[in-house]
Amino acid sequence: MAIYVIADLHLSFAQPKPMNIFGENWTNHEEKIKTNWNSTVKPDDTVILPGDFSWATYLEDTYKDFEYLNELPR
């Protein structure tokens, strides 16, 4: 079992805010997160998300971001 902590995902599925404005290495960052998560996190691991996972400013705009996080293996 391992413990991982990841923050500042800055997801924005409801109100797209492309992260590649900060550089080309941010292009498709959601897919990079998912790929690395799937190759690293195992079912008996614990992942802590302390915050800034969404760019949303309104709760209703976070639903798609939560759906994305729930699709990641646990």
Biopython code that builds the backbone (N, CA, C, O; Angstrom):
import numpy as np
from Bio.PDB.StructureBuilder import StructureBuilder

atoms = [
    (1, "MET", "N", (0.833, -1.179, 0.000)),
    (1, "MET", "CA", (0.000, 0.000, 0.000)),
    (1, "MET", "C", (0.881, 1.248, 0.000)),
    (1, "MET", "O", (1.892, 1.319, 0.700)),
    (2, "ALA", "N", (0.473, 2.216, -0.797)),
    (2, "ALA", "CA", (1.176, 3.492, -0.877)),
    (2, "ALA", "C", (0.190, 4.625, -0.626)),
    (2, "ALA", "O", (-1.018, 4.465, -0.803)),
    (3, "ILE", "N", (0.714, 5.752, -0.218)),
    (3, "ILE", "CA", (-0.097, 6.951, -0.029)),
    (3, "ILE", "C", (0.434, 8.014, -0.985)),
    (3, "ILE", "O", (1.629, 8.308, -1.010)),
    (4, "TYR", "N", (-0.469, 8.577, -1.763)),
    (4, "TYR", "CA", (-0.124, 9.635, -2.705)),
    (4, "TYR", "C", (-0.923, 10.878, -2.363)),
    (4, "TYR", "O", (-2.048, 10.792, -1.869)),
    (5, "VAL", "N", (-0.334, 12.032, -2.629)),
    (5, "VAL", "CA", (-1.022, 13.313, -2.472)),
    (5, "VAL", "C", (-0.849, 14.066, -3.780)),
    (5, "VAL", "O", (0.261, 14.209, -4.292)),
    (6, "ILE", "N", (-1.972, 14.546, -4.312)),
    (6, "ILE", "CA", (-1.913, 15.330, -5.549)),
    (6, "ILE", "C", (-2.888, 16.493, -5.412)),
    (6, "ILE", "O", (-4.018, 16.320, -4.957)),
    (7, "ALA", "N", (-2.441, 17.667, -5.806)),
    (7, "ALA", "CA", (-3.273, 18.871, -5.712)),
    (7, "ALA", "C", (-3.093, 19.692, -6.990)),
    (7, "ALA", "O", (-2.274, 19.369, -7.850)),
    (8, "ASP", "N", (-3.861, 20.733, -7.083)),
    (8, "ASP", "CA", (-3.751, 21.692, -8.185)),
    (8, "ASP", "C", (-3.964, 21.045, -9.552)),
    (8, "ASP", "O", (-3.240, 21.342, -10.503)),
    (9, "LEU", "N", (-4.959, 20.161, -9.649)),
    (9, "LEU", "CA", (-5.262, 19.537, -10.931)),
    (9, "LEU", "C", (-5.880, 20.539, -11.904)),
    (9, "LEU", "O", (-5.713, 20.411, -13.116)),
    (10, "HIS", "N", (-6.580, 21.517, -11.385)),
    (10, "HIS", "CA", (-7.203, 22.580, -12.180)),
    (10, "HIS", "C", (-8.012, 22.029, -13.355)),
    (10, "HIS", "O", (-7.812, 22.424, -14.504)),
    (11, "LEU", "N", (-8.921, 21.116, -13.046)),
    (11, "LEU", "CA", (-9.821, 20.574, -14.062)),
    (11, "LEU", "C", (-10.866, 21.629, -14.405)),
    (11, "LEU", "O", (-11.209, 22.474, -13.578)),
    (12, "SER", "N", (-11.364, 21.566, -15.630)),
    (12, "SER", "CA", (-12.357, 22.564, -16.047)),
    (12, "SER", "C", (-13.223, 22.011, -17.168)),
    (12, "SER", "O", (-13.280, 22.580, -18.258)),
    (13, "PHE", "N", (-13.890, 20.910, -16.896)),
    (13, "PHE", "CA", (-14.705, 20.274, -17.928)),
    (13, "PHE", "C", (-15.981, 21.056, -18.239)),
    (13, "PHE", "O", (-16.425, 21.040, -19.386)),
    (14, "ALA", "N", (-16.578, 21.727, -17.282)),
    (14, "ALA", "CA", (-17.816, 22.476, -17.511)),
    (14, "ALA", "C", (-17.550, 23.809, -18.204)),
    (14, "ALA", "O", (-18.300, 24.208, -19.095)),
    (15, "GLN", "N", (-16.514, 24.478, -17.809)),
    (15, "GLN", "CA", (-16.123, 25.769, -18.375)),
    (15, "GLN", "C", (-14.680, 25.649, -18.852)),
    (15, "GLN", "O", (-13.760, 26.001, -18.114)),
    (16, "PRO", "N", (-14.466, 25.163, -20.063)),
    (16, "PRO", "CA", (-13.095, 24.907, -20.518)),
    (16, "PRO", "C", (-12.157, 26.107, -20.352)),
    (16, "PRO", "O", (-12.427, 27.212, -20.823)),
    (17, "LYS", "N", (-11.069, 25.845, -19.679)),
    (17, "LYS", "CA", (-9.998, 26.815, -19.489)),
    (17, "LYS", "C", (-8.701, 26.082, -19.814)),
    (17, "LYS", "O", (-8.115, 25.433, -18.947)),
    (18, "PRO", "N", (-8.264, 26.186, -21.041)),
    (18, "PRO", "CA", (-7.091, 25.409, -21.453)),
    (18, "PRO", "C", (-5.841, 25.763, -20.652)),
    (18, "PRO", "O", (-5.470, 26.930, -20.527)),
    (19, "MET", "N", (-5.212, 24.738, -20.121)),
    (19, "MET", "CA", (-4.008, 24.926, -19.317)),
    (19, "MET", "C", (-2.777, 25.193, -20.179)),
    (19, "MET", "O", (-1.756, 25.650, -19.666)),
    (20, "ASN", "N", (-2.858, 24.913, -21.487)),
    (20, "ASN", "CA", (-1.672, 25.101, -22.318)),
    (20, "ASN", "C", (-1.316, 26.576, -22.511)),
    (20, "ASN", "O", (-0.328, 26.880, -23.179)),
    (21, "ILE", "N", (-2.093, 27.494, -21.946)),
    (21, "ILE", "CA", (-1.679, 28.893, -21.949)),
    (21, "ILE", "C", (-0.443, 29.076, -21.077)),
    (21, "ILE", "O", (0.245, 30.092, -21.167)),
    (22, "PHE", "N", (-0.164, 28.072, -20.223)),
    (22, "PHE", "CA", (1.012, 28.098, -19.353)),
    (22, "PHE", "C", (2.196, 27.368, -19.978)),
    (22, "PHE", "O", (3.254, 27.256, -19.358)),
    (23, "GLY", "N", (2.024, 26.871, -21.201)),
    (23, "GLY", "CA", (3.094, 26.166, -21.904)),
    (23, "GLY", "C", (2.565, 24.907, -22.557)),
    (23, "GLY", "O", (1.568, 24.337, -22.115)),
    (24, "GLU", "N", (3.233, 24.479, -23.603)),
    (24, "GLU", "CA", (2.792, 23.304, -24.355)),
    (24, "GLU", "C", (2.801, 22.020, -23.526)),
    (24, "GLU", "O", (2.066, 21.083, -23.837)),
    (25, "ASN", "N", (3.617, 21.966, -22.482)),
    (25, "ASN", "CA", (3.644, 20.759, -21.640)),
    (25, "ASN", "C", (2.318, 20.554, -20.918)),
    (25, "ASN", "O", (2.084, 19.482, -20.360)),
    (26, "TRP", "N", (1.448, 21.559, -20.918)),
    (26, "TRP", "CA", (0.133, 21.451, -20.277)),
    (26, "TRP", "C", (-0.957, 20.990, -21.236)),
    (26, "TRP", "O", (-2.091, 20.777, -20.805)),
    (27, "THR", "N", (-0.655, 20.830, -22.516)),
    (27, "THR", "CA", (-1.656, 20.367, -23.478)),
    (27, "THR", "C", (-2.161, 18.991, -23.072)),
    (27, "THR", "O", (-1.371, 18.088, -22.796)),
    (28, "ASN", "N", (-3.487, 18.834, -23.036)),
    (28, "ASN", "CA", (-4.140, 17.572, -22.649)),
    (28, "ASN", "C", (-3.716, 17.097, -21.266)),
    (28, "ASN", "O", (-3.519, 15.900, -21.056)),
    (29, "HIS", "N", (-3.575, 18.003, -20.339)),
    (29, "HIS", "CA", (-3.080, 17.619, -19.007)),
    (29, "HIS", "C", (-4.012, 16.639, -18.304)),
    (29, "HIS", "O", (-3.562, 15.845, -17.478)),
    (30, "GLU", "N", (-5.328, 16.686, -18.627)),
    (30, "GLU", "CA", (-6.256, 15.734, -18.003)),
    (30, "GLU", "C", (-5.913, 14.297, -18.389)),
    (30, "GLU", "O", (-5.967, 13.393, -17.555)),
    (31, "GLU", "N", (-5.557, 14.094, -19.667)),
    (31, "GLU", "CA", (-5.184, 12.759, -20.116)),
    (31, "GLU", "C", (-3.854, 12.327, -19.512)),
    (31, "GLU", "O", (-3.668, 11.151, -19.199)),
    (32, "LYS", "N", (-2.938, 13.259, -19.349)),
    (32, "LYS", "CA", (-1.654, 12.931, -18.719)),
    (32, "LYS", "C", (-1.866, 12.514, -17.267)),
    (32, "LYS", "O", (-1.231, 11.575, -16.787)),
    (33, "ILE", "N", (-2.762, 13.217, -16.571)),
    (33, "ILE", "CA", (-3.071, 12.844, -15.181)),
    (33, "ILE", "C", (-3.631, 11.431, -15.151)),
    (33, "ILE", "O", (-3.187, 10.602, -14.357)),
    (34, "LYS", "N", (-4.612, 11.152, -16.020)),
    (34, "LYS", "CA", (-5.261, 9.839, -16.037)),
    (34, "LYS", "C", (-4.263, 8.730, -16.380)),
    (34, "LYS", "O", (-4.261, 7.678, -15.741)),
    (35, "THR", "N", (-3.428, 8.959, -17.374)),
    (35, "THR", "CA", (-2.442, 7.949, -17.778)),
    (35, "THR", "C", (-1.466, 7.650, -16.643)),
    (35, "THR", "O", (-1.206, 6.487, -16.331)),
    (36, "ASN", "N", (-0.930, 8.695, -16.031)),
    (36, "ASN", "CA", (0.016, 8.496, -14.933)),
    (36, "ASN", "C", (-0.662, 7.873, -13.720)),
    (36, "ASN", "O", (-0.077, 7.021, -13.052)),
    (37, "TRP", "N", (-1.882, 8.289, -13.434)),
    (37, "TRP", "CA", (-2.644, 7.713, -12.319)),
    (37, "TRP", "C", (-2.819, 6.218, -12.552)),
    (37, "TRP", "O", (-2.527, 5.407, -11.673)),
    (38, "ASN", "N", (-3.297, 5.857, -13.741)),
    (38, "ASN", "CA", (-3.565, 4.448, -14.037)),
    (38, "ASN", "C", (-2.309, 3.583, -13.990)),
    (38, "ASN", "O", (-2.390, 2.395, -13.676)),
    (39, "SER", "N", (-1.164, 4.157, -14.294)),
    (39, "SER", "CA", (0.067, 3.360, -14.271)),
    (39, "SER", "C", (0.741, 3.355, -12.895)),
    (39, "SER", "O", (1.680, 2.591, -12.671)),
    (40, "THR", "N", (0.274, 4.194, -11.979)),
    (40, "THR", "CA", (0.922, 4.326, -10.681)),
    (40, "THR", "C", (0.060, 3.843, -9.524)),
    (40, "THR", "O", (0.514, 3.045, -8.704)),
    (41, "VAL", "N", (-1.172, 4.315, -9.452)),
    (41, "VAL", "CA", (-2.042, 4.044, -8.298)),
    (41, "VAL", "C", (-2.642, 2.645, -8.411)),
    (41, "VAL", "O", (-3.216, 2.280, -9.437)),
    (42, "LYS", "N", (-2.499, 1.879, -7.345)),
    (42, "LYS", "CA", (-3.032, 0.521, -7.279)),
    (42, "LYS", "C", (-4.283, 0.500, -6.389)),
    (42, "LYS", "O", (-4.482, 1.416, -5.591)),
    (43, "PRO", "N", (-5.121, -0.527, -6.516)),
    (43, "PRO", "CA", (-6.386, -0.559, -5.771)),
    (43, "PRO", "C", (-6.249, -0.394, -4.254)),
    (43, "PRO", "O", (-7.153, 0.155, -3.624)),
    (44, "ASP", "N", (-5.159, -0.849, -3.655)),
    (44, "ASP", "CA", (-5.029, -0.741, -2.196)),
    (44, "ASP", "C", (-4.288, 0.523, -1.757)),
    (44, "ASP", "O", (-3.973, 0.674, -0.577)),
    (45, "ASP", "N", (-4.009, 1.429, -2.695)),
    (45, "ASP", "CA", (-3.352, 2.693, -2.368)),
    (45, "ASP", "C", (-4.373, 3.727, -1.890)),
    (45, "ASP", "O", (-5.574, 3.597, -2.128)),
    (46, "THR", "N", (-3.871, 4.735, -1.221)),
    (46, "THR", "CA", (-4.686, 5.860, -0.776)),
    (46, "THR", "C", (-4.214, 7.108, -1.497)),
    (46, "THR", "O", (-3.015, 7.378, -1.572)),
    (47, "VAL", "N", (-5.175, 7.877, -2.035)),
    (47, "VAL", "CA", (-4.847, 9.131, -2.706)),
    (47, "VAL", "C", (-5.558, 10.261, -1.981)),
    (47, "VAL", "O", (-6.770, 10.215, -1.772)),
    (48, "ILE", "N", (-4.802, 11.263, -1.605)),
    (48, "ILE", "CA", (-5.342, 12.428, -0.907)),
    (48, "ILE", "C", (-5.359, 13.596, -1.885)),
    (48, "ILE", "O", (-4.349, 13.910, -2.516)),
    (49, "LEU", "N", (-6.528, 14.237, -2.002)),
    (49, "LEU", "CA", (-6.699, 15.401, -2.872)),
    (49, "LEU", "C", (-6.960, 16.616, -1.980)),
    (49, "LEU", "O", (-8.109, 16.867, -1.616)),
    (50, "PRO", "N", (-5.925, 17.374, -1.621)),
    (50, "PRO", "CA", (-6.119, 18.473, -0.675)),
    (50, "PRO", "C", (-6.797, 19.710, -1.254)),
    (50, "PRO", "O", (-7.283, 20.541, -0.488)),
    (51, "GLY", "N", (-6.848, 19.862, -2.560)),
    (51, "GLY", "CA", (-7.565, 21.019, -3.073)),
    (51, "GLY", "C", (-7.136, 21.463, -4.455)),
    (51, "GLY", "O", (-6.235, 20.891, -5.069)),
    (52, "ASP", "N", (-7.803, 22.488, -4.918)),
    (52, "ASP", "CA", (-7.588, 23.078, -6.243)),
    (52, "ASP", "C", (-7.681, 22.048, -7.357)),
    (52, "ASP", "O", (-6.893, 22.075, -8.303)),
    (53, "PHE", "N", (-8.646, 21.139, -7.246)),
    (53, "PHE", "CA", (-8.790, 20.167, -8.315)),
    (53, "PHE", "C", (-9.627, 20.733, -9.454)),
    (53, "PHE", "O", (-9.632, 20.167, -10.547)),
    (54, "SER", "N", (-10.332, 21.832, -9.227)),
    (54, "SER", "CA", (-11.220, 22.393, -10.234)),
    (54, "SER", "C", (-11.017, 23.902, -10.359)),
    (54, "SER", "O", (-10.725, 24.588, -9.380)),
    (55, "TRP", "N", (-11.177, 24.403, -11.584)),
    (55, "TRP", "CA", (-11.160, 25.843, -11.829)),
    (55, "TRP", "C", (-12.516, 26.464, -11.518)),
    (55, "TRP", "O", (-12.634, 27.687, -11.450)),
    (56, "ALA", "N", (-13.540, 25.637, -11.329)),
    (56, "ALA", "CA", (-14.914, 26.131, -11.178)),
    (56, "ALA", "C", (-15.054, 27.090, -9.996)),
    (56, "ALA", "O", (-14.414, 26.935, -8.956)),
    (57, "THR", "N", (-15.907, 28.073, -10.196)),
    (57, "THR", "CA", (-16.210, 29.010, -9.111)),
    (57, "THR", "C", (-17.595, 28.762, -8.536)),
    (57, "THR", "O", (-17.948, 29.311, -7.492)),
    (58, "TYR", "N", (-18.387, 27.924, -9.224)),
    (58, "TYR", "CA", (-19.726, 27.587, -8.749)),
    (58, "TYR", "C", (-19.834, 26.078, -8.621)),
    (58, "TYR", "O", (-19.327, 25.336, -9.462)),
    (59, "LEU", "N", (-20.495, 25.631, -7.569)),
    (59, "LEU", "CA", (-20.607, 24.198, -7.285)),
    (59, "LEU", "C", (-21.146, 23.413, -8.476)),
    (59, "LEU", "O", (-20.637, 22.335, -8.783)),
    (60, "GLU", "N", (-22.166, 23.936, -9.150)),
    (60, "GLU", "CA", (-22.760, 23.194, -10.269)),
    (60, "GLU", "C", (-21.766, 22.988, -11.421)),
    (60, "GLU", "O", (-21.952, 22.098, -12.251)),
    (61, "ASP", "N", (-20.723, 23.805, -11.470)),
    (61, "ASP", "CA", (-19.709, 23.640, -12.508)),
    (61, "ASP", "C", (-18.638, 22.615, -12.139)),
    (61, "ASP", "O", (-17.738, 22.352, -12.937)),
    (62, "THR", "N", (-18.721, 22.042, -10.958)),
    (62, "THR", "CA", (-17.737, 21.040, -10.542)),
    (62, "THR", "C", (-18.165, 19.607, -10.849)),
    (62, "THR", "O", (-17.353, 18.690, -10.729)),
    (63, "TYR", "N", (-19.417, 19.395, -11.241)),
    (63, "TYR", "CA", (-19.926, 18.033, -11.402)),
    (63, "TYR", "C", (-19.107, 17.199, -12.373)),
    (63, "TYR", "O", (-18.773, 16.054, -12.068)),
    (64, "LYS", "N", (-18.778, 17.744, -13.529)),
    (64, "LYS", "CA", (-17.993, 16.981, -14.504)),
    (64, "LYS", "C", (-16.577, 16.719, -13.996)),
    (64, "LYS", "O", (-15.976, 15.696, -14.324)),
    (65, "ASP", "N", (-16.047, 17.639, -13.198)),
    (65, "ASP", "CA", (-14.719, 17.432, -12.617)),
    (65, "ASP", "C", (-14.761, 16.284, -11.604)),
    (65, "ASP", "O", (-13.856, 15.451, -11.562)),
    (66, "PHE", "N", (-15.827, 16.248, -10.785)),
    (66, "PHE", "CA", (-15.995, 15.138, -9.845)),
    (66, "PHE", "C", (-16.191, 13.820, -10.593)),
    (66, "PHE", "O", (-15.658, 12.790, -10.180)),
    (67, "GLU", "N", (-16.945, 13.844, -11.682)),
    (67, "GLU", "CA", (-17.141, 12.619, -12.469)),
    (67, "GLU", "C", (-15.796, 12.087, -12.979)),
    (67, "GLU", "O", (-15.534, 10.886, -12.926)),
    (68, "TYR", "N", (-14.968, 12.980, -13.462)),
    (68, "TYR", "CA", (-13.636, 12.586, -13.937)),
    (68, "TYR", "C", (-12.843, 11.913, -12.815)),
    (68, "TYR", "O", (-12.247, 10.856, -13.021)),
    (69, "LEU", "N", (-12.837, 12.528, -11.627)),
    (69, "LEU", "CA", (-12.099, 11.957, -10.501)),
    (69, "LEU", "C", (-12.678, 10.611, -10.097)),
    (69, "LEU", "O", (-11.929, 9.707, -9.726)),
    (70, "ASN", "N", (-13.999, 10.459, -10.161)),
    (70, "ASN", "CA", (-14.618, 9.183, -9.790)),
    (70, "ASN", "C", (-14.325, 8.078, -10.803)),
    (70, "ASN", "O", (-14.406, 6.897, -10.465)),
    (71, "GLU", "N", (-13.990, 8.438, -12.022)),
    (71, "GLU", "CA", (-13.650, 7.432, -13.039)),
    (71, "GLU", "C", (-12.242, 6.884, -12.857)),
    (71, "GLU", "O", (-11.924, 5.818, -13.383)),
    (72, "LEU", "N", (-11.394, 7.596, -12.122)),
    (72, "LEU", "CA", (-10.033, 7.115, -11.903)),
    (72, "LEU", "C", (-10.077, 5.908, -10.964)),
    (72, "LEU", "O", (-10.839, 5.909, -9.998)),
    (73, "PRO", "N", (-9.285, 4.899, -11.230)),
    (73, "PRO", "CA", (-9.291, 3.707, -10.375)),
    (73, "PRO", "C", (-8.916, 4.047, -8.934)),
    (73, "PRO", "O", (-8.111, 4.937, -8.660)),
    (74, "ARG", "N", (-9.534, 3.298, -8.035)),
    (74, "ARG", "CA", (-9.209, 3.473, -6.622)),
    (74, "ARG", "C", (-8.769, 2.160, -6.046)),
    (74, "ARG", "O", (-8.446, 2.082, -4.861)),
]
sb = StructureBuilder()
sb.init_structure("model")
sb.init_model(0)
sb.init_chain("A")
sb.init_seg("    ")
for serial, (resi, resn, name, xyz) in enumerate(atoms, 1):
    if name == "N":
        sb.init_residue(resn, " ", resi, " ")
    sb.init_atom(name, np.array(xyz, "f"), 0.0, 1.0, " ", f" {name:<3s}", serial, name[0])
structure = sb.get_structure()
